Amino acid sequence: MEPAPLVSALILNWNGKDIIGPCVDSVLDNSYANVEAIVVDNISTDGSIELLNERFGNDKRVRIIVSETNLAPAAAMDIGIKNSLGEYILILNNDNRVDKDCIRNLISAMVGDINLCSPKIMLPSGKMDFSGCLMDRWGYGYGRGYLEENRQQYNDQDFFYAGFFMFKKSLVEKTGFFDKDICFGWEDVDFSWRVRLSGNKIVLVPTAIVYHLGSHTLKRLRTKYFCHYNMRKNRVAGLIKNYGLCNLTRFLPTLLFFYSLVFLKELIFDRDVHLAFTSVSAVWWNIKKLPLLLKKRRVVQKYIRSVSDREILKYMTKKSILIEYFLKPNFRAILKN
């Protein structure tokens, strides 16, 4: 009988002294024994590194990588992947807790051409955070089932991208690593999109549960301006990289039109000049970086793509999530979180 494959759990940490220990414990105490925990620390100053060394310094299953600079999440994940020994990679944040049978259930689902699996993400309250994530054709997305009771109502595979996930390490040979220029939001969308473009499946494993305390690091790090700027610039960059030419010319102009409407709303009605100009700054970043984005686009279209956009569009919603946001107050509450 072949030994169980090694799983490398990559945990990103920045000043998470009060939560990083239980996160690592949940990986090590899992019912799937052949695991290693790799903590990529972004030069924490709160004693996180000292705590990790004290609690796990003698545990050969735990490795601590301290970055020399404070990296964006995508770059930190890439460092973790390159230093991992496992056949499978599990992406986590320091505010996650892995259910006892989560890793075993994810591994069991990795059969045939399934190379990326998503667990169901739950809140400590017992309600859902999300169960697979939807995205429309203009790059707006949200998690299914936020704050709903878990009645197994989102166990289907009708979703576009995964927020936290496990994948075969060999997958990055085809899709490439996380894009360090798409950071602080949307990096999971970009990676999932390339996985689908490469012809690989993404599946939800409802029996695999990860608990999410609620964006612990980002709440400390970001302002609403920081968040909106990065999401808006990354959305444009993602469409430029990943759509075929026909659909790029079809959806990107509409997205830019949406941005102009949002700009006017935030400037005139909300009277928030700073927020309004995050759209301008986001578009300007993409203009400045266009030569780089076109190089990345050529790589995606020439070396990664093996399926048509017609196949990809099956997983995207036809209705605009942005329009739903403005028309439906209940929907607005979901997206704000």
CORPEVEN-V584044 format. One record per pair of residues at least 12 apart in sequence whose ideal C-beta (glycine too) atoms are under 7 Angstrom apart, sorted by the first residue. I is the first residue (numbers start at 1). J is the second residue. If there is no record, write none. Layout:
[[I/J] [I/J]]
This chain:
[[4/34] [5/34] [5/87] [5/88] [6/34] [6/36] [6/85] [6/86] [6/87] [7/32] [7/34] [7/35] [7/86] [7/88] [7/90] [7/103] [7/107] [8/36] [8/38] [8/84] [8/85] [8/86] [8/89] [9/27] [9/35] [9/37] [9/38] [9/90] [9/92] [10/38] [10/40] [10/77] [10/80] [10/81] [10/84] [10/89] [10/90] [10/91] [10/92] [11/23] [11/24] [11/37] [11/38] [11/39] [11/92] [11/94] [12/40] [12/73] [12/76] [12/77] [12/93] [12/94] [13/39] [13/40] [13/41] [13/44] [13/48] [13/94] [14/42] [14/44] [14/217] [15/44] [15/45] [15/46] [15/48] [15/220] [16/48] [16/94] [16/216] [16/217] [17/46] [17/47] [17/48] [17/51] [19/94] [19/95] [19/213] [19/216] [20/39] [20/48] [20/52] [20/94] [21/51] [21/55] [22/97] [23/92] [23/94] [23/96] [23/97] [24/37] [24/39] [24/56] [24/62] [26/97] [26/98] [27/98] [28/61] [30/98] [30/100] [30/102] [30/103] [31/100] [31/101] [31/104] [32/103] [32/104] [32/107] [35/61] [35/103] [36/61] [36/63] [36/85] [36/86] [37/61] [37/62] [38/63] [38/65] [38/80] [38/83] [38/84] [39/52] [39/64] [39/65] [40/65] [40/67] [40/76] [40/79] [40/80] [41/64] [41/65] [41/66] [41/67] [42/67] [42/70] [42/71] [42/76] [43/66] [43/67] [43/70] [49/64] [49/66] [52/64] [65/79] [65/80] [65/83] [67/79] [72/180] [72/183] [72/184] [73/183] [73/184] [73/187] [74/178] [74/179] [74/180] [74/182] [74/183] [74/187] [75/180] [77/91] [77/178] [78/177] [78/178] [78/180] [81/169] [81/172] [81/177] [84/169] [86/169] [87/168] [87/169] [88/107] [88/110] [88/166] [88/168] [88/169] [89/166] [89/167] [89/169] [90/103] [90/166] [91/164] [91/165] [92/164] [93/217] [94/216] [94/217] [95/212] [95/213] [95/214] [95/216] [96/164] [96/210] [96/211] [96/212] [97/211] [98/210] [99/209] [99/210] [102/119] [102/208] [102/209] [102/210] [105/205] [105/207] [105/208] [106/119] [106/166] [106/205] [106/208] [109/203] [109/205] [110/168] [113/200] [113/201] [114/201] [114/203] [115/167] [115/168] [115/171] [115/200] [116/162] [116/165] [116/167] [116/171] [116/195] [116/200] [116/202] [117/165] [117/166] [117/203] [117/205] [118/132] [118/162] [118/164] [118/165] [118/202] [118/204] [118/205] [119/164] [119/205] [119/208] [119/209] [119/210] [120/204] [120/206] [120/208] [120/209] [121/163] [121/164] [121/210] [121/212] [122/150] [122/209] [122/211] [123/212] [124/211] [124/213] [127/147] [127/148] [127/149] [128/145] [128/146] [128/148] [128/150] [129/143] [129/146] [129/212] [130/143] [130/144] [130/145] [130/146] [130/163] [131/144] [131/145] [131/154] [131/204] [132/144] [132/154] [132/159] [132/162] [132/204] [133/159] [133/160] [133/161] [133/162] [133/163] [134/159] [134/160] [134/317] [135/160] [135/161] [135/189] [135/316] [136/316] [136/317] [136/319] [136/320] [136/321] [137/251] [137/313] [137/316] [138/251] [138/254] [138/255] [138/258] [138/320] [138/322] [139/235] [139/238] [139/239] [139/255] [140/321] [140/322] [141/161] [141/189] [141/321] [142/321] [142/334] [142/335] [143/163] [144/159] [146/334] [146/337] [152/206] [155/204] [155/206] [157/203] [157/204] [159/204] [159/315] [160/192] [160/315] [160/316] [161/188] [161/189] [161/192] [161/193] [162/188] [162/192] [162/202] [163/188] [164/210] [171/195] [171/200] [174/198] [174/304] [175/191] [175/194] [175/195] [175/198] [175/304] [176/194] [176/304] [178/191] [181/237] [182/234] [182/237] [182/238] [183/230] [184/222] [184/230] [185/227] [185/230] [185/231] [185/234] [186/231] [186/234] [186/235] [186/238] [189/238] [190/238] [193/238] [193/242] [194/242] [194/300] [194/304] [196/312] [196/315] [197/242] [197/300] [197/304] [197/305] [197/307] [197/312] [198/304] [198/306] [199/306] [199/307] [224/275] [225/274] [225/275] [225/278] [228/275] [228/278] [229/278] [229/281] [229/282] [232/259] [232/278] [232/279] [232/282] [233/282] [233/285] [233/286] [235/255] [236/255] [236/282] [236/283] [236/286] [237/286] [237/293] [239/251] [239/252] [239/255] [240/252] [240/286] [240/293] [240/297] [241/293] [241/296] [241/297] [241/300] [242/300] [243/309] [244/309] [247/309] [256/283] [258/322] [259/279] [259/283] [262/279] [263/276] [263/279] [263/280]]
